[in-house]
Amino acid sequence: MSYFNTLLFGIYPYIAIAVLIVGSWIRFDREQYTWKAGSSQLLRNDLRIASNCFHIGIIFILLGHFVGLLTPEAVYHNFISSSAKQLLAMVSGGFFGLLCLYGLVNLIRRRMTDPRIRATSNRSDIAILWLLLVQLILGLLTIFSSMSHMDGSVMILLATWAQSIVTFQLSEAVAAIAPVGIIYKLHVFFGMTLLLVFPFTRLVHVLSVPVWYFGRRLQIVRQKRHI
């Protein structure tokens, strides 16, 4: 078991992060025309709500994971206790998780049943949606598991794992995640897998935040007059 913990939660994260960085760099450098989400009529009237729910939900989930896992215990203890932080994570994660789940299920249904969208979808488009669904369901299931230990102890172990990974303390990371339940380990594993496949899917559009739009010159559009 120690060997698998080291491989899956000590070595695999670095492989996934390396592929994420190098793969995204190569794709942006060599295949910029593929660096997009691809039009699938997300703002069609019957899908506008689902699309917004998915994107709002996943943005807040990612922000919550980033802040929750990478904020040192000594820092947030000045404002909130571990148990209160876990309760906040459960409530906010549950709300935005369900919001994201509603949107994602409808987007999957559209992609699988709409003939036009299915015809323009490649394998990675379909696979990434199902992978996101599995990861989202696992995340929601961790809420029920967390109800049995409201002291925040498991949350601290997972945060220690994440912080040890980013500070290159492999042995500490493996030791921290070893005692946590299987549902948390599956959630972490599929999260790393999403990072691994990220450069090869339409998810790369997440990195293309159009901040330069705010500084560009106004475009003047004139109606063409027919003589």
Summary of the structure (lengths in Angstrom):
residues: 227
radius of gyration: 20.5
end to end distance: 79.9
largest distance: 79.9
contacts: 609
relative contact order: 0.15
helix: 76%
strand: 0%
